[in-house]
């Protein structure tokens, strides 16, 4: 890292240094990555608030995430400006709808900006650039200040580069989420296939074992003789490739055949027979 005396706010060196910081963020999730990026971006462009407004299609609203923790950011939330419906207009909405970047050092004179931004937040300088993912508009990156003429074309180009980074992070997060969902679905299919390998009676026996019942208790509950229960248990273990009742109990709970205390956050306590592995 270069010494602070050589890397001042708004200089080319500082902007490059901040891009390097962003590229070092490894969070696979979008919001934590944006939260981590907010303060370095704030310092790089001398802003009083940095936001990433992500578009929510179901409400046609731009919603602020990854917001820097500053007095102006808190004021924005108090005024309800952290949610901006496209129908209300404003410059963030216009940038999102058109894809055209916005740079203005006298926002108080811009009648197209939201009144809450001009008067409530007393914004004077603003940059808004579109955030895209794979060619699709997903949101707006915004930097604002209460000082006139605070930002310049270099800041605009820098934030456009940052918006590209955000698009890459968002794409990565969506891919990770999709992979996790596919893995979950595969796990569900595998679990269903395993359960389907057991007969209805064997599933009942497995659930009873997960409950911690002995063979005698299972026989009483299912109206079976002890020898039949023992045969069922052995058949289940063989069919599933399990070694003992403890493993079978855990298997039954994991696949929803029995709701044990473990499901609600308590430690699963098998019955005496399960503890002995018989």
N, C-alpha and C positions, 0 to 999 in steps of 0.2 A: 504494500500500500504506500502511496506517496505521502509525504508530510503534508499536514493541513495547509501550511503556508504556500504550498505549490499547487494545491487543489482547492480552489475557491468555488463558492456557489455560482452556478451558471456558466462557468468556464467550460471550454471543450474538454479539458482534462477531467473535470468533475463529472460531466455528463458521461464520458467514456468509462470512468471509474464506476459510476452507478450502473451502467449496462453490464459491466463485469460482475457486479454484486448480484444483479438479477439473474444472470446466467448460472450463478452458483446456488440458487435456491432449488432444492431438490424435492420439495413436497409434492407427492403425487396428486394431491387434492387442490382444487382451484382456490377456494376461499382462504385456506391457510397461506398459500403462496402469495396471494394478493395482500393479505394482512402484513406479511413479512416485507413486502415490497413497498408498502405505502410510505413509511417514514423516509427511506433513502430517496424516493422520488420527490417527496415534499422538499427535502433539503436541496436536491439537485436543481430544481427550477424555482426555488425561493417562494413556493406557494404557501398559502395558509390552509389549504385543504386539497387533498387528492382523493378522487373517487373513481371507482369502476362501476358504472351503471350497467347491470345486465338486464336484458330484455326478458320479461315473463309473458309468453304468448297468451296464456289463459286469461290474463287481466290487461293485456296490451299496455304494460307499465314497465318503465325503467326503474330498477331497484338498486340502490347503492350497496355495494359490498366492497371489502378491501379498503374501507375508508380510514384515512389517517386519523389518529386520536388527537384532535386539536379542538380549541374552543369553538371555532367555526363549524367543525364537523358536528359537535354536540348541539350547536344552535340549529344546524340544518335538520337534525332529527327532531328537535323540539317543534320546529315549524312544519314538520311533515314533508319536507322537501327531499327526504331520502327515498321517497317514492314519487315518481313523476309519470302519470298517465300520458300516453302520446296525445290523447284527445285534448289535453290542457295546453298543448303547444310548448313554446320555450325552445331555447337553442339546443339543449341536449336532444330533445325529441327531433328537431330539424336535422341535426347531424346524423342521428340514427336513421332517419327516413331517407335522407338524400346521399349519405356517405361523404358529404363535403365537410372538410375541417373548418373549425371556427376559431379565430384569433381576434380579440378585441381588447383594447386598453381603456375603453370608456363605456363599459357595460351599462352604466347608469343612464346613458343616452340611447340605449337600444330598446325601442318599444316592443320588439319581438321577443325579448327575454321575459321570463316570468317575473311578475311583480315581487314575489317573495324572494327571488334571487337578487333583484336590484335594490329593494328597499328593506326586506327582512334581513338578508345577509350582508347588505351593503357592498355587493361585489362590484369592483371596478375593472379588474382585468380577468380574462378567462381564456382558456384553451379547451376546446372539446374536439376529440378525434374519434372516429369510429373504430370499434373493435370487431374484427372478423375472424371466423373460424372456417377454414376450408372454403373461402369465397362467400360465406354467408354472414350477414351482419348479425352480431350477437349482443352488442352493447356500445357504450361510449366511455372513453377515458377522459376525465375532466380534472383540470387544475384551475384554481381560482385564488384571487387576492383582493384585498380591499384597497390596494394601491393602484393608481393609474399607470398605464404603460409599463407594467411589471414584466411582461413576457415579450419575446421577440421571435423571429422566424427560426432561429436556432433551437429555441425551446419547443416550438411547434414540431420541427423535424425530429427532435429527440423523442417527444411523446408519441409521434407516429411510429417510431422504431419500437418504443415500449409497448404500444398497442399490438404490434406484430408479435412481440414476446408473449403477451397475454394470450393471444390467439393460439400460440404453440402450447402454452401451459393448459389452456382450456381443452385443446384437442387431446393432449396427453391424458388429462383427467377423464375425459369422456371415454377414451380407449381403455383406461384402467377400469373404469366402472363397468364398461361393456364386458370386459374379460372376466371380472368378478361375477357379473350376473350370469354369464355363460357357465362358469365353474359351479356356481350355485345350482343352476338348473341341471347340470350334469350330475351333481351330487344328489339332487332330488330324484332324478331318474334312477340313479344307482341304488339309492335307498329303497325306492318303490320296487325295483326289480328284486332286491334281496328279500323284502317282506313278502313279495309274491311267491318266493320259493317255498314258503311255509304254508301248510294247510291252515284253515281257520282254527282248528283245535290247537295246533302247534303255536299259533299266535297268542291264543288265550293262555297257554302254558307259559310262554315267554313273558307275557305281561305279569303273570302271577309271580314268576321268579324275580322280575324286576321289583315287585312289591316286597320281596323278601320272604315269601311263603315257602315252607318246607313241602316235600312231596306229599306228606300226609295232609297238610292244609290245602294243597292244590286239589288233591283227590276229593276232599270233602266239598270244596267249593264247586268243582266241575262235575261232581258225581261220577268219579272214576275210581278204579282200584289203584293201589299204590304201584303195582307192577306196570300198569299202563302208563302212568305218569312218568315213571323212570324210563320207559321205552321212548316216550315222546321227548324227554329231555336229551337223551342220548342221540336221537335222530336229529334234533335241532342243532346240537353242537357239531355233529358230523356234517350236516348239510351246509352250515355257515362257516365251518372251519375254525370254530372257537374251542378253547381249551377247558373252560370251566363255567360255573354258574355266574360268577362275578362278571366275566366278560359278556355273558349273555344278558345279564341285567343291564349293563351299560349300553349294549347294542339296542335293547328294547326301548330304553329311555330315549336314546338319540334318534330313533326312528319313529317316535311318537306312539308306540304301543302302550306306554305307561307314563303318566305324568308324575314323576317323583319330586321330592323336595329339592333336588338339584336344579330342576327347571326354574324354580322361583328363587334361586340364589343361595340355597342352603346345601350343605354337604350331604350327598347321598349315603344313607346308612343301610346296607343290605342286612337281611335277616341272618340268623345263626348259620343256616345251611349254606347261604351264599358266601359268608365270611370264611367258612371252612372249605369252600370250593368243592362241595359234594353235591 
